Amino acid sequence: MSFFSVTAFSANALRGNRNVPRGNERRMLQCHIQSYTGATSGAAKSGRWAVILYVAMLTISLPAFAGLGEDVSSVQADQAHMQGSLRTTQTQAYTLHEIQAPSGIVVREFVSPTGKVFGVAWQGPWPPDMRQILAGYFGQYQQAAQAQVNSHAGRKPLVIDQPGLVVQSGGHMRSFTGRAYIPEMLPQGVSAEAIR
Amino acid sequence: MRCITTGANRIANRIMVTAAICGGLLFAVACGGSGSSSGGSTVTTTPSNNVLAISVNAGPNGDYANGAFASVTVCVPSTTTCQTIDDVLVDTGSSGLRILSSVLTAALPQQKASDGNAVVECLPFVSGYTWGPVQTADIELSGEKASSVPIQVISGSDFPVPTACANFGSSQDTLSALGANGILGVGTMAQDCGQGCESPSPIYWECPASGCVEAGESLALQVQNPVALFSTDNNGVIIELPAVSGPEATLSGSLIFGIGTQSNNALNGATVYPVDVNGNFITTYNSQQYNQSFIDSGSNGFYFLDSSSTGIPVCSDANYFYCPSTTQNLSASNAGSTGTPSGTVTFSVANADNLFNNSPNDNVFGQLGGPNSLSGFDWGLPFFYGRNVFTAIQGQHTPGGIGPYWAY
């Protein structure tokens, strides 16, 4: 069936050049597919599949990296990835982009006047896609988290305070909260306390 | 265990149960089973042994600080093929039993979705995740039993970790990362995830041969708090641990099942603090209110705020612990999720480096603390030392009201 071939092709094509989790790709594509289930057979059907594929490709042809340390344009990619609604608030020192996902996860991205995401904060029933919102800092985060687990046995909140990256993450299943920021990218007059 | 007994058997049972509950105080009036007469025969409900021994010790890795461990028996459902697993962490901060596949020898059946595909779970923690299949087991804890309970078998999957699961952070699928052979989640919730996972999420996955996909799971098929599935004493638990004056090697205590169901689990005037739907209540510290605070025997210290908000320095070699130059005697107040009731808690935070360096062979540290995310207080195991803490399960009736709540 074309349904499967389209899904498989898109997912494979995407996996090569984007760091979007596979499960969400499928869900995203399924949304498009569901909205076209009224399609008839034959040429009309394959034409519609082409449109669907095109729309799907457009949806994900946003910046490859999103989140911490990236350009403001990456906020849109995070919004698309979370299938969330976006609310933007302008303050004197920064712009706050708040993305609310249907799952209940809320991600706040703090953007400097120069257009860079200098901090992110989150809360929700489970953590957000950390690779998505930490972008280029995900590897550093992952390594530091593993090091904390290995160095002192005992379950505890996660604290990373390294040159260039601060992460605080706490909570429990159904209620996770945390924040991450790059100290040297904080705009003048903005305290780290603002990122929450 | 609910028994119908008569004559000599009944007396024998009473002696046994009385001995179990009262620790040898035979025939103490307050410790008898409840009985009722109808017609010519007497029907007696004998209480189950509802006390599971717990021990704070170094754990299976030999290096755990403030971990409360217990033995858990799992059986292949409806069989006598059972296995007792030691060194399982007792955790009021989560719900559901999780066992490392490396210590599990009983062949438990895989839980399947309605389409026949295996159900596998990715459970996130603050520093990572555990990945493994949902299997079903009969669970025996002291004299209590829950049948056909969905549990997570950590790292027991042939399926590779999906990207959306790996993106939570680092894997905690090993004994060295977990520090325990498993986690016994006896928290305020009946399932680990709840309604949020009835729709597809990165938590529950169904895995056909072609690979795992995110899937919605009904509440009944999610990993369950086994206590809620007991036939009696199923409305919550108490953790009882003695007070400590300084570091100690081990500490013995009890995990008691049921609240107000037997003579050994009455509230006895403990204050009931209702918990919200996400499992949080309110802690107020330095006039600031933190609405995402919680009590969690599975956290190993007092974790709250950070250095800049508390003024307490973190340790230079371990920034996840506080290292004040002198022990800090602090005070906060806890309140139910709607703001009432409220009560003051005093606690102390000592220099973690000194604690560990001066007591290298100890595992019980009542004054261990560290920073948290800014959203609240995580009242870990030291909070339980010298305090009987009740955890009531959502929707369950107790003499203190309907759960979820904490009482102490």
Boltz contact constraints between the chains, C-beta under 6 A:
constraints:
  - contact:
      token1: [A, 21]
      token2: [B, 163]
      max_distance: 6.0
  - contact:
      token1: [A, 21]
      token2: [B, 164]
      max_distance: 6.0
  - contact:
      token1: [A, 21]
      token2: [B, 167]
      max_distance: 6.0
  - contact:
      token1: [A, 22]
      token2: [B, 163]
      max_distance: 6.0
  - contact:
      token1: [A, 23]
      token2: [B, 162]
      max_distance: 6.0
  - contact:
      token1: [A, 23]
      token2: [B, 164]
      max_distance: 6.0
  - contact:
      token1: [A, 23]
      token2: [B, 214]
      max_distance: 6.0
  - contact:
      token1: [A, 125]
      token2: [B, 196]
      max_distance: 6.0
  - contact:
      token1: [A, 126]
      token2: [B, 124]
      max_distance: 6.0
  - contact:
      token1: [A, 127]
      token2: [B, 124]
      max_distance: 6.0
  - contact:
      token1: [A, 127]
      token2: [B, 168]
      max_distance: 6.0
  - contact:
      token1: [A, 129]
      token2: [B, 167]
      max_distance: 6.0
  - contact:
      token1: [A, 130]
      token2: [B, 167]
      max_distance: 6.0
  - contact:
      token1: [A, 130]
      token2: [B, 169]
      max_distance: 6.0
  - contact:
      token1: [A, 131]
      token2: [B, 167]
      max_distance: 6.0
  - contact:
      token1: [A, 142]
      token2: [B, 169]
      max_distance: 6.0
  - contact:
      token1: [A, 142]
      token2: [B, 170]
      max_distance: 6.0
  - contact:
      token1: [A, 145]
      token2: [B, 127]
      max_distance: 6.0
  - contact:
      token1: [A, 145]
      token2: [B, 128]
      max_distance: 6.0
  - contact:
      token1: [A, 145]
      token2: [B, 169]
      max_distance: 6.0
  - contact:
      token1: [A, 145]
      token2: [B, 170]
      max_distance: 6.0
  - contact:
      token1: [A, 146]
      token2: [B, 170]
      max_distance: 6.0
  - contact:
      token1: [A, 148]
      token2: [B, 320]
      max_distance: 6.0
  - contact:
      token1: [A, 149]
      token2: [B, 127]
      max_distance: 6.0
  - contact:
      token1: [A, 149]
      token2: [B, 177]
      max_distance: 6.0
  - contact:
      token1: [A, 153]
      token2: [B, 61]
      max_distance: 6.0
  - contact:
      token1: [A, 153]
      token2: [B, 63]
      max_distance: 6.0
  - contact:
      token1: [A, 153]
      token2: [B, 64]
      max_distance: 6.0
  - contact:
      token1: [A, 153]
      token2: [B, 179]
      max_distance: 6.0
  - contact:
      token1: [A, 154]
      token2: [B, 64]
      max_distance: 6.0
  - contact:
      token1: [A, 154]
      token2: [B, 65]
      max_distance: 6.0
  - contact:
      token1: [A, 154]
      token2: [B, 300]
      max_distance: 6.0
  - contact:
      token1: [A, 155]
      token2: [B, 298]
      max_distance: 6.0
  - contact:
      token1: [A, 155]
      token2: [B, 299]
      max_distance: 6.0
  - contact:
      token1: [A, 156]
      token2: [B, 299]
      max_distance: 6.0
  - contact:
      token1: [A, 156]
      token2: [B, 300]
      max_distance: 6.0
  - contact:
      token1: [A, 156]
      token2: [B, 320]
      max_distance: 6.0
  - contact:
      token1: [A, 157]
      token2: [B, 126]
      max_distance: 6.0
  - contact:
      token1: [A, 157]
      token2: [B, 303]
      max_distance: 6.0
  - contact:
      token1: [A, 157]
      token2: [B, 372]
      max_distance: 6.0
  - contact:
      token1: [A, 158]
      token2: [B, 126]
      max_distance: 6.0
  - contact:
      token1: [A, 158]
      token2: [B, 127]
      max_distance: 6.0
  - contact:
      token1: [A, 159]
      token2: [B, 319]
      max_distance: 6.0
  - contact:
      token1: [A, 159]
      token2: [B, 320]
      max_distance: 6.0
  - contact:
      token1: [A, 159]
      token2: [B, 371]
      max_distance: 6.0
  - contact:
      token1: [A, 161]
      token2: [B, 319]
      max_distance: 6.0
  - contact:
      token1: [A, 168]
      token2: [B, 373]
      max_distance: 6.0
  - contact:
      token1: [A, 169]
      token2: [B, 126]
      max_distance: 6.0
  - contact:
      token1: [A, 169]
      token2: [B, 373]
      max_distance: 6.0
  - contact:
      token1: [A, 170]
      token2: [B, 126]
      max_distance: 6.0
  - contact:
      token1: [A, 170]
      token2: [B, 372]
      max_distance: 6.0
  - contact:
      token1: [A, 170]
      token2: [B, 373]
      max_distance: 6.0
  - contact:
      token1: [A, 172]
      token2: [B, 93]
      max_distance: 6.0
  - contact:
      token1: [A, 173]
      token2: [B, 94]
      max_distance: 6.0
  - contact:
      token1: [A, 173]
      token2: [B, 192]
      max_distance: 6.0
  - contact:
      token1: [A, 174]
      token2: [B, 278]
      max_distance: 6.0
  - contact:
      token1: [A, 174]
      token2: [B, 279]
      max_distance: 6.0
  - contact:
      token1: [A, 175]
      token2: [B, 278]
      max_distance: 6.0
  - contact:
      token1: [A, 175]
      token2: [B, 279]
      max_distance: 6.0
  - contact:
      token1: [A, 175]
      token2: [B, 280]
      max_distance: 6.0
  - contact:
      token1: [A, 175]
      token2: [B, 292]
      max_distance: 6.0
  - contact:
      token1: [A, 177]
      token2: [B, 292]
      max_distance: 6.0
  - contact:
      token1: [A, 177]
      token2: [B, 373]
      max_distance: 6.0
  - contact:
      token1: [A, 177]
      token2: [B, 375]
      max_distance: 6.0
  - contact:
      token1: [A, 178]
      token2: [B, 373]
      max_distance: 6.0
  - contact:
      token1: [A, 196]
      token2: [B, 374]
      max_distance: 6.0
